Amino acid sequence: MASPVNITGLPSVQSVLERRPGAMVGRTGAPHEVARPFVQFLEEQVTKVNTLHHEADEAVAAMATGRSNNIHEMMISLEKADVSFRLLAKVRNKAIDAYQEIMRMSI
């Protein structure tokens, strides 16, 4: 028969809060307490994407009119706008796919 295990010499275990991006979206300290609705979070992200597109448009207009000669900043702002829009489109497509899957389950 096995002898009992003595755990008095083991270090104490502490829980670690997960720090991944998006892991704590809308959460506060309490387990079921929501800081803001998901719809509000989504609206803020769409507004940020729109802002990035306006900034990219301004950079292109400044380059075209000669107000700016910094092509690097223009290209960076265009890429930021492009990547953010593609991510937004993918999130939208995933949300639509999830909705369609739920609708198929209810039939």
Backbone bond lengths (Angstrom), bond angles and torsions (degrees), N, CA, C in turn:
res aa  C-N    CA-C-N  psi(-1)  N-CA   C-N-CA  omega(-1)  CA-C   N-CA-C  phi
1 M - - - 1.439 - - 1.524 108.59 -
2 A 1.331 116.82 142.37 1.459 122.50 -177.73 1.511 110.37 -76.24
3 S 1.325 115.26 144.32 1.458 119.58 177.89 1.525 109.90 -81.36
4 P 1.328 118.47 153.43 1.459 120.05 -179.92 1.534 111.43 -64.87
5 V 1.311 115.64 150.46 1.455 122.08 -178.50 1.522 108.81 -89.87
6 N 1.318 115.59 132.14 1.463 120.87 178.83 1.526 108.03 -95.07
7 I 1.325 117.63 117.57 1.468 121.18 -177.79 1.522 112.73 -106.33
8 T 1.298 117.97 11.93 1.463 119.54 -177.19 1.519 112.50 -70.37
9 G 1.313 119.12 -24.83 1.459 121.52 -178.80 1.516 113.83 -87.71
10 L 1.326 118.89 -5.57 1.461 121.96 -177.95 1.520 111.02 -78.08
11 P 1.333 116.94 146.30 1.463 118.82 177.21 1.525 110.48 -69.84
12 S 1.320 115.50 154.16 1.461 119.51 179.83 1.526 110.03 -71.58
13 V 1.307 115.68 147.54 1.458 122.28 -178.64 1.522 108.52 -99.68
14 Q 1.317 115.81 130.32 1.457 120.50 177.66 1.514 108.66 -116.40
15 S 1.312 115.70 142.23 1.458 118.78 177.22 1.521 109.33 -76.34
16 V 1.314 115.64 146.04 1.459 121.56 -178.45 1.521 107.89 -115.41
17 L 1.314 116.02 130.24 1.456 121.09 178.27 1.522 109.46 -74.26
18 E 1.316 116.01 131.85 1.458 120.87 -178.99 1.520 109.50 -70.77
19 R 1.323 116.90 132.74 1.460 121.40 -174.97 1.524 112.98 -116.27
20 R 1.317 118.61 24.06 1.459 120.37 177.11 1.523 109.48 -70.16
21 P 1.351 117.25 149.39 1.474 118.45 173.88 1.523 109.62 -62.28
22 G 1.302 117.02 130.14 1.453 121.46 178.36 1.512 113.86 87.69
23 A 1.330 118.96 -7.38 1.457 120.89 -177.68 1.525 111.58 -68.49
24 M 1.303 117.60 -29.87 1.458 121.03 -176.27 1.529 111.57 -116.07
25 V 1.313 117.97 30.68 1.458 121.23 -177.66 1.516 109.64 -60.56
26 G 1.302 115.75 121.60 1.455 121.16 174.62 1.510 115.08 76.00
27 R 1.325 119.36 5.98 1.455 120.55 -177.00 1.520 111.40 -101.87
28 T 1.302 113.77 150.43 1.461 120.08 170.40 1.521 106.52 -113.01
29 G 1.308 118.10 -157.56 1.455 121.05 -177.29 1.521 114.23 -69.07
30 A 1.320 118.51 -34.67 1.460 121.35 -177.10 1.525 110.72 -76.16
31 P 1.337 118.09 147.92 1.459 120.63 -175.45 1.525 114.87 -60.70
32 H 1.325 118.13 -40.71 1.467 119.75 -175.95 1.520 112.80 -113.40
33 E 1.304 116.81 20.80 1.452 121.38 179.99 1.526 108.92 -96.73
34 V 1.304 117.84 128.18 1.457 122.53 -177.98 1.515 108.68 -107.10
35 A 1.344 115.76 129.16 1.459 120.30 -178.65 1.517 111.45 -74.39
36 R 1.316 116.30 -38.27 1.467 120.80 178.89 1.525 108.45 -154.62
37 P 1.316 117.05 153.45 1.463 120.13 -179.86 1.531 111.63 -67.71
38 F 1.313 115.59 153.72 1.459 121.00 179.65 1.524 110.92 -61.87
39 V 1.318 117.24 -35.16 1.460 121.14 179.68 1.525 110.26 -60.89
40 Q 1.322 116.83 -41.64 1.460 120.69 178.87 1.529 110.00 -64.96
41 F 1.326 117.56 -42.75 1.466 121.45 177.13 1.526 109.99 -59.47
42 L 1.326 116.90 -44.64 1.461 121.30 -179.42 1.522 111.37 -64.72
43 E 1.325 117.46 -40.67 1.463 120.85 177.70 1.528 111.23 -62.21
44 E 1.325 116.74 -39.87 1.465 120.23 178.26 1.525 111.05 -63.09
45 Q 1.321 116.42 -40.08 1.466 119.75 -179.76 1.528 111.11 -67.95
46 V 1.326 117.30 -39.66 1.466 120.61 176.81 1.523 109.93 -63.38
47 T 1.332 117.31 -39.51 1.464 121.12 177.48 1.522 110.89 -63.48
48 K 1.330 117.32 -39.91 1.463 120.61 178.06 1.528 111.28 -64.08
49 V 1.329 117.21 -41.23 1.467 120.79 177.81 1.523 109.60 -63.10
50 N 1.325 116.70 -41.98 1.457 120.86 179.07 1.529 110.65 -63.00
51 T 1.331 116.61 -41.20 1.467 120.81 178.02 1.523 111.24 -62.10
52 L 1.338 116.36 -42.50 1.465 120.00 178.24 1.528 111.24 -61.84
53 H 1.323 116.94 -37.68 1.467 119.92 178.02 1.521 111.29 -67.89
54 H 1.319 117.66 -39.17 1.466 120.13 177.27 1.523 111.20 -64.81
55 E 1.341 116.26 -40.35 1.468 119.91 177.32 1.527 110.96 -63.36
56 A 1.326 116.97 -40.19 1.465 120.39 178.07 1.521 110.66 -65.24
57 D 1.334 117.33 -40.94 1.464 120.75 177.41 1.524 111.25 -61.85
58 E 1.334 115.85 -41.11 1.468 120.31 178.14 1.528 110.95 -63.81
59 A 1.331 116.73 -40.73 1.467 120.24 179.99 1.518 111.06 -65.22
60 V 1.329 117.60 -39.81 1.466 121.24 177.88 1.519 110.27 -66.92
61 A 1.335 116.29 -43.13 1.468 119.43 179.26 1.524 110.95 -63.51
62 A 1.331 117.05 -40.13 1.462 120.10 178.68 1.520 110.93 -65.00
63 M 1.311 116.99 -37.35 1.462 120.89 178.85 1.531 110.35 -69.59
64 A 1.326 116.32 -40.75 1.465 120.23 -177.41 1.525 112.29 -69.97
65 T 1.324 117.19 -33.18 1.462 120.31 -178.33 1.522 112.85 -90.38
66 G 1.319 117.55 -4.99 1.451 120.67 178.05 1.516 114.46 87.50
67 R 1.347 118.12 5.48 1.454 120.32 177.91 1.523 111.63 -71.10
68 S 1.325 116.17 -19.98 1.460 120.81 -179.14 1.525 109.07 -138.48
69 N 1.314 115.58 143.87 1.465 120.66 175.80 1.519 111.06 -115.42
70 N 1.320 117.26 10.32 1.457 121.78 -175.95 1.529 109.98 -91.89
71 I 1.315 115.34 90.33 1.469 120.29 -178.44 1.518 111.30 -70.23
72 H 1.334 117.37 -26.61 1.460 120.47 -178.59 1.528 111.34 -65.59
73 E 1.320 116.63 -46.08 1.466 119.78 178.90 1.524 110.77 -64.99
74 M 1.314 116.95 -37.06 1.457 119.71 177.86 1.527 110.67 -62.94
75 M 1.320 117.44 -45.49 1.461 121.05 -179.32 1.531 111.07 -66.35
76 I 1.324 117.05 -37.75 1.467 119.96 178.15 1.519 110.50 -64.75
77 S 1.327 117.19 -43.67 1.472 119.41 179.44 1.524 111.35 -66.85
78 L 1.328 117.41 -35.35 1.467 120.01 176.18 1.528 111.40 -65.75
79 E 1.321 116.82 -41.51 1.466 120.23 179.24 1.523 111.55 -67.49
80 K 1.338 117.76 -40.19 1.460 120.75 176.95 1.526 110.33 -59.67
81 A 1.331 115.64 -44.86 1.462 120.13 179.97 1.524 110.70 -64.37
82 D 1.335 116.77 -40.92 1.456 120.77 -179.04 1.525 111.73 -65.96
83 V 1.326 116.63 -46.86 1.466 120.51 -178.84 1.527 110.51 -64.92
84 S 1.319 117.05 -42.51 1.465 119.66 -179.46 1.525 111.21 -65.02
85 F 1.330 116.64 -38.06 1.466 119.23 179.03 1.520 111.20 -68.92
86 R 1.331 117.30 -40.83 1.467 119.69 178.46 1.521 110.88 -64.02
87 L 1.339 117.64 -39.70 1.464 120.65 176.98 1.524 110.71 -63.70
88 L 1.321 116.66 -43.60 1.460 120.73 178.14 1.523 111.04 -60.43
89 A 1.330 117.15 -41.39 1.462 120.83 178.49 1.523 111.05 -64.34
90 K 1.325 117.49 -39.34 1.465 120.27 178.44 1.525 111.39 -66.65
91 V 1.330 116.89 -40.35 1.465 120.04 177.42 1.529 109.76 -63.37
92 R 1.317 116.35 -42.66 1.461 119.87 178.02 1.522 111.18 -61.25
93 N 1.336 117.10 -43.93 1.458 120.64 179.54 1.526 111.61 -63.31
94 K 1.337 116.89 -39.62 1.467 120.28 177.50 1.523 110.84 -65.35
95 A 1.316 117.37 -39.75 1.465 120.45 178.70 1.522 110.77 -65.08
96 I 1.316 117.21 -40.52 1.463 120.78 177.93 1.520 110.29 -66.06
97 D 1.335 117.31 -41.94 1.467 120.61 177.71 1.525 110.95 -61.72
98 A 1.327 117.10 -41.92 1.469 120.63 178.87 1.522 110.47 -64.24
99 Y 1.326 117.08 -42.38 1.470 120.81 178.20 1.523 110.57 -61.82
100 Q 1.327 117.01 -45.03 1.461 120.05 179.94 1.524 111.60 -64.71
101 E 1.325 117.42 -36.91 1.461 120.94 177.26 1.516 110.90 -65.23
102 I 1.323 117.34 -40.84 1.473 120.47 177.64 1.519 109.82 -64.47
103 M 1.325 116.92 -40.74 1.468 119.45 179.68 1.532 110.81 -65.82
104 R 1.321 118.18 -35.28 1.470 120.41 177.06 1.532 110.53 -67.60
105 M 1.327 116.94 -34.12 1.465 120.41 -179.72 1.522 111.75 -69.15
106 S 1.313 118.21 -29.56 1.453 120.90 -176.26 1.520 113.06 -81.80
107 I 1.314 116.94 -8.00 1.486 120.04 -178.66 1.486 111.56 -81.40
